[in-house]
Amino acid sequence: MKLPERATWNGILHIWSGGGWYIGTARDTKPHAHHALQIALSIDGQFLFRGDLVKEWILCDVVIIAPNIRHQTDAEGRTMALYYLDADSKQARQISETLDLKRIQVLEKPVELELLQQFWQKGETVERMAEGFDAVLKALCKDLKKNLLSLDSRVETAIERIRSRPSEIVSVEGLASEVGLSVSRFSHLFREQTGLSVQRYRLWMKLRRGLELLSSNYSLTEVAHESGFSDSSHFTRTFRQMFGIAPSELGKD
């Protein structure tokens, strides 16, 4: 979707099951962490970045950030491309294993980024933008590992259950019973394989649903309720914790 002209972050936001990307004007973010592998790319100049273990800002062209790692960026109004993959997706796990990604990796700018820049400047379609992102991804992550260990089938079942109804309240006890495990064993296995508790994973899925609804004509209050939050304040607070900005900066009141 094309974000409203009044948006502080003015560009194109595209969400799909398992990930999403943004390209356009970027500003500063507050320190935040989310359940997605993120690739941040500069389009027209380097951006400022710092991770959770480093106080000093560094200038970057490309940064890959592991899921659930606290970080902060400041693009100072430059154009950026931001690519997100849910941590439990096959592509995110391939990238993490191929690059041996533990926390943060700063990389050089690939030549293929020029293609994405051209698409953006020409106002190309979402489909063409996606092609540009794919080209950059292939350049950054060559020889992706193919032989990944699958997630435990019981965790996959629980994930699918949560994903299919993100706004619905699903208890840990109910999920554990559904996959035939005790609550303690299920909770341990889920965290071991996803990096999050069941509650935090549900919250991430609710927020992703909210992101999808931001492209609609719903008010912020309606987006919050439709995605399972108690009110717009709860949604805004969670959004800021995970993305470092408020929904209003995407033009949503």
ABEGO torsion letter per residue (X at the ends): XBBBAABABBBBBBBBBGEEBBBEBBBBBBBBBBBBBBBBBBAAEBBBBBBAABABBBBBABBBBBBGBBBBBBAGGBBBBBBBBBAABAAAAAAAAAAGBABBBBBBBBAAAAAAAAAAAAGBBAAAAAAAAAAAAAAABBGBBABBBBBBAAAAAAAAAAAABAABBBBAAAAAAAAGBBAAAAAAAAAAAAGBBAAAAAAAAAAAAAAAAAABABBAAAAAAAAGBABAAAAAAAAAAAAGBBAAAAGBX
